[in-house]
Amino acid sequence: MINRRQWLYGMGLVAGSGMRVGRAAGVTAGNEAHAAPLELSQYEPRSMLHVHESRVDRSRFPLIDFHTHISGSTKSENGVELSPDREYLGTPQELLAVMDRKNIRAMVNLTGGYDHGLAEAVAKYDRAYPGRFYTFTEPFYSRFKQPDYPKRQAQAIEQAHRDGGRGLKILKTLGLYLRENITSGSLVKIDDARFDPMWDACGQLNLPVAIHISDPIAFFTPTDRFNERYEELNNHPDWSFHGGDFPSNDELIAARNRVIARHPKTQFVVLHVGNFAEDLQNVSENLDRYPNMFVDLAARIGELGRQPRTAGKFFDKYQDRILFATDATPHGDEFPQQVFNDNLYEIYFRFLETEDEYFDYAPAKIPPQGRWRIYGIGLPETILKKVYYENSARILRI
């Protein structure tokens, strides 16, 4: 008598010393097929799962994309912008064509710059196409070392408001790139008191602050075999903030929270699901603690969609404080999951509007952030209307 395991060994179906698992179809014993060596970057598994697949060409309700990048700086060093001059990544006509197809009522360009750069962006988009584009200003870090910087930065916010700026964007420059001597010396902390007049000016003028202070938690851990975003970090080693004098993710979030607490009259939209989409419990605790905090979805449906039940409860509880956003940029190969096109928006619509299972979170051959797929959360219409449009409209005072 032999047991089942012994029988499977005999049939070549269990891996053992010197034995391959199974045989290729039509290959006889003694002529087993060998799998050719394969680079991980070439591995593109195709799911064998048979489940319903929806195509959502157009959002069920009109929407505002709260987080896009239509323009950018022409001169920067080590992540710090050094000039107000802007370059434009898409013409209004190119953008409006996609917007009209996808039911996008308006786009918010968060990186509008400052001084004449902001005024130019507002004239080119906002004023030329009223109601379709809204542009945010940014700090002028190039003047950070000037003695009267706090006062001048607050005055610059007031000027930006007069020029048509609709909010302030804080890139992760503050906390991870800006240093005491602009690009050298020790890192400047997010809650540095020199920025207090800037936060207060935003509150007084009803300008929301869109703040990005951290990156996925994987970027703060070693790039090794345990890191689920190893491929992404291996391709972009400069995206890692592990080691050196970089603060931890926890330290960055704590500093951001101190700013939010000190300025209760200022509305803070913490981008990328509060910069901690991997831990919605943490984001929930902060939303409960700070009534002036909101979050957007930009570039994080890959995280939300792999925890659909938890994410669904999160949307239900905070339905008045979540903003639709993509982090879209009209051109660029560096972020394939964020290129402004029809496919990008259709994936977001599918995630929010359907209960589809196990689908790609980005229009790219190889998953750009990690090798997993996502599930739709099928939001009810009342919540969809808020997330797509009403929450952003209220914050932007449209």
C-alpha positions in Angstrom: 0.0 0.0 0.0 1.2 3.5 -0.8 -0.3 6.8 0.5 -1.5 9.6 -1.8 1.7 11.6 -1.5 3.8 8.7 -2.5 1.5 8.1 -5.5 1.8 11.8 -6.5 5.6 11.6 -6.3 5.4 8.7 -8.7 3.3 10.6 -11.1 5.8 13.6 -11.0 3.2 16.0 -9.5 5.0 16.8 -6.2 8.3 18.7 -6.1 11.1 16.7 -4.5 14.8 16.4 -4.7 15.9 16.4 -8.3 12.2 16.4 -9.5 10.3 19.0 -11.5 6.7 19.8 -10.9 4.5 18.3 -13.7 5.2 17.8 -17.4 4.4 19.8 -20.4 1.5 18.6 -22.5 2.7 15.9 -25.0 6.1 15.5 -23.4 7.0 12.0 -22.4 9.0 10.8 -19.4 12.7 11.5 -19.9 12.0 14.5 -22.1 10.5 17.0 -19.6 10.3 20.6 -20.7 12.5 23.1 -18.8 11.1 26.6 -18.1 13.4 29.2 -19.6 15.0 31.7 -17.1 12.8 34.8 -16.9 13.6 38.3 -15.7 11.1 39.6 -13.2 10.6 42.7 -15.4 9.4 40.5 -18.2 6.9 38.6 -16.1 3.4 39.5 -17.1 1.0 36.9 -15.7 -2.5 36.8 -17.2 -5.3 36.0 -14.8 -7.2 32.8 -15.4 -10.1 34.2 -13.4 -13.5 34.4 -15.1 -15.5 37.3 -13.5 -17.7 40.1 -14.7 -15.9 43.0 -16.4 -17.5 46.4 -16.6 -16.6 49.2 -19.0 -17.4 52.6 -17.5 -16.7 55.1 -20.3 -18.1 58.1 -18.5 -18.7 59.0 -14.9 -22.2 58.6 -13.7 -22.2 62.2 -12.4 -20.2 65.3 -13.4 -16.9 65.6 -11.4 -14.1 67.8 -10.4 -10.6 66.3 -10.6 -9.1 68.1 -7.5 -5.5 67.0 -8.2 -3.8 67.4 -11.6 -0.6 68.9 -12.8 -1.1 71.0 -16.0 2.0 73.1 -15.5 5.4 72.7 -13.8 8.5 74.6 -12.9 11.2 75.2 -15.6 14.0 75.4 -13.0 14.5 73.3 -9.9 17.4 71.8 -7.9 17.1 68.8 -5.6 13.4 69.0 -5.5 13.2 72.8 -4.8 11.7 75.1 -7.4 14.0 78.1 -8.1 12.0 80.1 -10.6 8.3 81.2 -11.1 8.5 80.4 -14.8 6.2 77.6 -15.9 6.1 75.0 -18.6 2.7 73.7 -19.8 2.1 70.0 -20.3 -1.1 70.2 -22.2 -3.1 72.8 -24.1 -6.6 73.7 -22.9 -8.0 72.2 -26.1 -6.3 68.8 -25.5 -7.5 68.7 -21.9 -11.1 69.8 -22.7 -11.5 67.0 -25.3 -10.8 64.3 -22.6 -12.8 66.2 -20.0 -15.9 66.4 -22.2 -15.7 62.7 -23.0 -15.3 61.6 -19.4 -17.8 64.0 -17.8 -15.2 66.1 -16.0 -16.7 69.5 -15.2 -13.4 71.0 -13.9 -9.7 70.3 -13.3 -7.6 71.8 -10.5 -4.0 72.5 -11.5 -2.2 72.3 -8.1 1.2 73.3 -9.4 0.5 76.8 -10.7 3.6 78.3 -9.3 3.8 81.9 -8.0 4.4 85.5 -9.0 4.1 86.0 -12.8 4.1 82.2 -13.3 0.8 81.9 -11.5 -0.8 84.9 -13.2 0.1 83.5 -16.6 -1.3 80.0 -15.7 -4.6 81.6 -14.5 -4.9 83.7 -17.6 -4.1 80.8 -19.9 -6.6 78.4 -18.4 -8.9 79.7 -15.7 -9.9 83.0 -17.2 -9.9 81.7 -20.8 -12.2 78.9 -19.9 -14.3 79.9 -16.8 -15.5 77.1 -14.6 -13.3 74.5 -16.3 -9.9 75.1 -14.6 -8.8 76.3 -11.2 -5.2 77.0 -10.4 -3.3 76.8 -7.0 -0.3 78.7 -6.0 2.9 77.4 -4.4 5.4 78.9 -1.9 8.5 80.7 -3.2 11.2 78.6 -1.4 13.9 80.4 -3.3 13.5 83.3 -0.9 13.4 81.2 2.2 16.6 82.5 3.7 15.6 86.1 3.5 15.1 87.5 7.0 11.5 88.7 6.3 10.5 85.5 4.6 7.5 84.7 6.8 5.9 88.1 6.2 6.7 88.1 2.5 5.4 84.6 2.0 2.1 85.6 3.6 1.9 88.7 1.4 2.6 86.4 -1.6 -0.5 84.3 -0.7 -2.6 87.5 -0.6 -1.2 88.5 -4.0 -1.9 85.0 -5.4 -5.5 85.4 -4.3 -5.8 88.7 -6.1 -4.3 87.0 -9.2 -6.9 84.3 -9.2 -5.2 81.5 -7.3 -7.8 79.2 -5.6 -5.6 77.5 -3.0 -2.1 76.6 -1.9 -0.2 73.5 -2.9 2.5 72.1 -0.6 4.7 69.5 -2.3 6.8 67.1 -0.3 9.6 69.6 -0.8 8.7 70.8 2.7 9.9 68.0 5.0 11.9 65.9 2.5 13.9 68.3 0.3 13.9 71.9 1.5 17.0 72.5 3.7 18.2 75.4 5.7 20.4 76.6 2.9 17.8 75.8 0.3 19.4 72.6 -1.0 22.0 72.0 1.7 22.2 71.8 5.5 19.6 70.3 7.7 16.0 69.6 6.5 13.4 72.2 7.3 10.5 70.7 9.3 6.9 70.8 8.2 5.8 72.6 11.4 8.5 75.2 11.3 7.1 78.4 12.8 8.3 80.5 9.9 5.4 79.1 7.8 2.7 80.0 10.3 1.8 83.3 8.6 1.4 81.5 5.4 -1.1 79.0 6.9 -3.0 81.8 8.6 -3.2 83.8 5.4 -4.8 80.8 3.6 -7.4 80.5 6.4 -8.2 84.2 6.3 -8.7 84.2 2.6 -10.6 80.8 2.5 -7.9 79.2 0.3 -7.6 75.5 0.9 -4.2 74.0 1.4 -3.5 70.9 -0.6 -0.6 69.2 1.2 1.6 66.3 0.3 4.1 65.5 3.0 5.0 61.8 2.6 5.0 58.9 0.2 4.0 55.2 0.4 5.3 53.6 3.5 7.4 51.2 1.4 9.5 54.2 0.4 10.6 54.5 4.0 11.7 50.9 4.4 14.7 49.0 2.9 14.5 48.2 -0.8 15.0 44.5 -0.3 13.2 41.2 -0.9 10.6 42.0 1.7 9.5 45.3 0.1 6.3 44.9 -1.9 7.3 47.8 -4.1 10.8 46.5 -4.8 10.5 46.8 -8.6 9.3 50.4 -8.4 12.1 51.4 -6.1 14.7 49.4 -7.9 13.7 51.4 -11.1 13.7 54.7 -9.2 16.2 54.5 -6.3 16.0 58.2 -5.8 12.4 57.7 -4.6 13.5 56.0 -1.4 13.6 58.0 1.8 15.1 55.2 3.9 18.2 56.1 5.8 20.3 59.2 5.7 18.8 62.2 7.6 15.3 61.7 6.3 12.6 61.7 8.9 10.3 58.6 9.3 6.8 58.5 7.9 5.5 58.8 11.5 7.6 61.9 12.1 6.3 63.6 9.0 2.7 62.8 9.8 3.1 64.0 13.4 4.6 67.3 12.2 1.8 67.8 9.6 -0.8 67.1 12.4 0.7 69.8 14.6 0.3 72.3 11.7 -3.4 71.3 11.2 -4.0 71.6 14.9 -2.4 75.0 15.2 -4.5 76.4 12.3 -8.1 75.3 12.9 -9.5 78.0 10.6 -7.5 76.7 7.6 -8.8 73.8 5.5 -6.2 71.2 4.7 -6.7 68.6 2.0 -4.2 65.9 2.8 -3.5 64.4 -0.6 -3.1 60.7 -1.5 -5.6 59.6 1.1 -3.9 61.4 4.0 -0.5 60.1 2.8 -1.2 56.8 4.4 -3.7 54.8 2.3 -2.1 51.6 3.6 -3.4 52.4 7.1 -7.0 53.7 6.9 -7.3 53.4 10.6 -4.6 56.0 11.0 -6.3 58.3 8.5 -9.6 57.8 10.2 -8.2 58.8 13.6 -6.8 62.0 12.2 -10.0 62.9 10.4 -11.8 62.4 13.7 -9.3 64.5 15.5 -9.1 67.4 13.0 -12.4 68.7 11.6 -10.5 71.0 9.2 -8.8 68.0 7.5 -10.0 66.4 4.2 -8.4 63.8 1.9 -8.3 63.1 -1.8 -7.9 59.8 -3.7 -5.1 60.8 -6.0 -2.9 57.9 -7.2 -4.0 55.6 -4.4 -6.8 53.5 -5.8 -4.1 50.8 -6.0 -4.1 50.8 -2.2 -7.8 51.4 -1.6 -8.9 48.7 -4.1 -7.0 45.9 -2.5 -8.9 46.5 0.8 -12.4 47.0 -0.7 -14.4 46.3 2.4 -12.3 48.5 4.6 -12.3 51.2 1.9 -16.1 51.0 1.5 -16.6 51.6 5.2 -14.1 54.5 5.0 -16.1 56.2 2.2 -19.3 55.7 4.0 -18.1 57.3 7.2 -16.2 60.2 5.6 -18.4 60.7 2.5 -18.4 64.5 3.1 -14.6 64.8 3.3 -13.2 62.7 0.4 -12.4 64.4 -2.9 -12.1 62.8 -6.3 -8.6 63.2 -7.7 -6.2 61.4 -9.9 -2.8 63.2 -9.8 -3.1 63.2 -13.6 -0.4 64.9 -15.8 -1.0 65.3 -19.5 2.4 63.8 -20.5 5.2 61.8 -18.9 6.5 58.3 -19.0 7.8 58.4 -15.4 4.3 57.9 -13.9 2.4 55.7 -16.3 -0.4 55.3 -13.8 -1.1 59.0 -13.8 -1.0 60.0 -17.5 -4.1 62.1 -18.4 -6.2 60.0 -20.8 -9.4 58.1 -21.1 -8.0 54.9 -19.7 -6.9 56.5 -16.5 -10.4 57.9 -15.7 -12.2 54.7 -16.7 -10.3 52.8 -14.1 -11.2 55.3 -11.4 -14.9 55.1 -12.5 -14.8 51.3 -12.4 -13.3 51.3 -8.9 -15.9 53.8 -7.5 -19.0 52.7 -9.4 -18.9 48.9 -9.8 -18.3 45.8 -7.7 -16.0 44.3 -10.3 -13.3 41.9 -9.0 -9.6 41.6 -9.5 -8.8 44.2 -12.2 -5.8 46.4 -13.0 -5.4 49.7 -11.1 -3.3 51.4 -13.8 -3.2 51.4 -17.6 0.3 49.9 -17.7 1.6 46.5 -18.8 3.4 45.8 -15.6 1.8 47.1 -12.4 3.7 50.3 -11.6 3.4 50.3 -7.8 3.1 46.7 -6.8 2.0 43.3 -8.2 -1.6 43.1 -7.1 -5.0 43.9 -8.5 -8.0 45.7 -7.1 -11.7 45.4 -6.5 -14.5 47.9 -7.0 -16.4 49.3 -4.0 -19.7 50.2 -5.8 -20.6 53.4 -4.0 -24.2 54.4 -3.8 -25.3 57.5 -5.8 -25.6 59.8 -2.8 -21.9 59.2 -1.9 -20.7 59.3 -5.5 -22.2 62.7 -6.0 -20.3 64.0 -3.0 -17.0 62.5 -3.9 -17.2 63.3 -7.6 -18.3 66.9 -7.3 -20.0 68.3 -4.2 -17.1 68.1 -1.7 -14.6 69.8 -4.0 -17.2 72.4 -5.0 -17.7 73.3 -1.3 -14.0 73.6 -0.5 -13.3 75.6 -3.7 -16.3 77.8 -3.0 -17.7 77.2 -6.5 
